C-alpha cells in the first residue's frame, strides 16, 4: 500500500514547489486527523534519510517494512537543535518525540 492511499484531500506540489519547498504530497491522514499536512516522502538510502531545515513539509514519513512512521518536522528540528545532533536513530525519535503516528500497511 502506498502512503498516499492513507490520505484524503490529496494535492501534489508543482515541480518548483517540490524542489524549493521539499515536500511530496499534501493531505489529511484518514482516521487520524482532520488537518491537512504536507509530507516529505523521500525514501531511505542505505538506511539513512536526509532532512533539511528549509523544508516546508509538516511531517516526515519513514517507509519501514510493514508500517509508515510519521514524525512532526518542527518537533524533529527542535530536538536535533536542542541535542546538537546531525544524525539520530528512528527508534530514538519514536520514543523521544511527542508527535508521531505509526500506520500499518494493510
C-alpha positions as a Python dict, from the first residue, in 0.01 Angstrom:
ca = {
    (1, 'X'): (0, 0, 0),
    (2, 'X'): (125, 345, -85),
    (3, 'X'): (124, 614, 183),
    (4, 'X'): (-87, 844, -36),
    (5, 'X'): (-370, 586, -13),
    (6, 'X'): (-394, 663, 360),
    (7, 'X'): (-472, 1028, 282),
    (8, 'X'): (-783, 1217, 178),
    (9, 'X'): (-797, 1555, 4),
    (10, 'X'): (-468, 1482, -173),
    (11, 'X'): (-270, 1754, -351),
    (12, 'X'): (72, 1737, -514),
    (13, 'X'): (330, 2015, -534),
    (14, 'X'): (437, 2173, -858),
    (15, 'X'): (787, 2071, -964),
    (16, 'X'): (910, 2413, -850),
    (17, 'X'): (745, 2372, -508),
    (18, 'X'): (889, 2023, -472),
    (19, 'X'): (1243, 2148, -542),
    (20, 'X'): (1224, 2463, -329),
    (21, 'X'): (986, 2359, -50),
    (22, 'X'): (1093, 1993, -25),
    (23, 'X'): (755, 1822, 19),
    (24, 'X'): (596, 1545, -186),
    (25, 'X'): (224, 1527, -109),
    (26, 'X'): (-37, 1717, 91),
    (27, 'X'): (-343, 1563, 250),
    (28, 'X'): (-535, 1458, 560),
    (29, 'X'): (-443, 1131, 734),
    (30, 'X'): (-765, 927, 727),
    (31, 'X'): (-896, 822, 1072),
    (32, 'X'): (-612, 1009, 1248),
    (33, 'X'): (-653, 1377, 1173),
    (34, 'X'): (-883, 1637, 1027),
    (35, 'X'): (-595, 1871, 947),
    (36, 'X'): (-418, 1894, 612),
    (37, 'X'): (-41, 1839, 625),
    (38, 'X'): (245, 1849, 375),
    (39, 'X'): (452, 1529, 383),
    (40, 'X'): (816, 1455, 297),
    (41, 'X'): (811, 1105, 145),
    (42, 'X'): (1173, 1081, 30),
    (43, 'X'): (1293, 721, 70),
    (44, 'X'): (1571, 588, 288),
    (45, 'X'): (1905, 539, 114),
    (46, 'X'): (2139, 294, 287),
    (47, 'X'): (1912, 315, 595),
    (48, 'X'): (1962, 693, 605),
    (49, 'X'): (1704, 962, 540),
    (50, 'X'): (1830, 1312, 479),
    (51, 'X'): (1631, 1606, 601),
    (52, 'X'): (1658, 1978, 550),
    (53, 'X'): (1583, 2264, 788),
    (54, 'X'): (1447, 2470, 498),
    (55, 'X'): (1168, 2221, 421),
    (56, 'X'): (807, 2338, 415),
    (57, 'X'): (689, 1983, 496),
    (58, 'X'): (489, 1948, 816),
    (59, 'X'): (556, 1576, 858),
    (60, 'X'): (830, 1334, 758),
    (61, 'X'): (732, 980, 661),
    (62, 'X'): (955, 677, 709),
    (63, 'X'): (856, 375, 499),
    (64, 'X'): (961, 78, 713),
    (65, 'X'): (871, -284, 624),
    (66, 'X'): (502, -316, 716),
    (67, 'X'): (442, 34, 851),
    (68, 'X'): (476, 405, 792),
    (69, 'X'): (616, 614, 1075),
    (70, 'X'): (515, 979, 1060),
    (71, 'X'): (701, 1238, 1269),
    (72, 'X'): (649, 1611, 1310),
    (73, 'X'): (918, 1806, 1124),
    (74, 'X'): (917, 2110, 1355),
    (75, 'X'): (950, 1891, 1666),
    (76, 'X'): (1223, 1689, 1495),
    (77, 'X'): (1418, 2005, 1407),
    (78, 'X'): (1390, 2137, 1763),
    (79, 'X'): (1507, 1802, 1900),
    (80, 'X'): (1809, 1798, 1669),
    (81, 'X'): (1900, 2157, 1756),
    (82, 'X'): (1850, 2111, 2133),
    (83, 'X'): (2060, 1794, 2139),
    (84, 'X'): (2308, 1932, 1882),
    (85, 'X'): (2265, 1622, 1667),
    (86, 'X'): (2319, 1570, 1298),
    (87, 'X'): (2209, 1208, 1298),
    (88, 'X'): (1950, 1022, 1504),
    (89, 'X'): (1802, 672, 1505),
    (90, 'X'): (1435, 628, 1421),
    (91, 'X'): (1370, 429, 1740),
    (92, 'X'): (1500, 727, 1940),
    (93, 'X'): (1265, 963, 1758),
    (94, 'X'): (964, 744, 1828),
    (95, 'X'): (1041, 736, 2199),
    (96, 'X'): (1157, 1098, 2241),
    (97, 'X'): (917, 1296, 2022),
    (98, 'X'): (561, 1364, 2137),
    (99, 'X'): (403, 1377, 1791),
    (100, 'X'): (437, 1060, 1589),
    (101, 'X'): (196, 818, 1428),
    (102, 'X'): (263, 459, 1326),
    (103, 'X'): (39, 348, 1041),
    (104, 'X'): (26, -19, 947),
    (105, 'X'): (36, -113, 581),
    (106, 'X'): (-272, -320, 515),
}
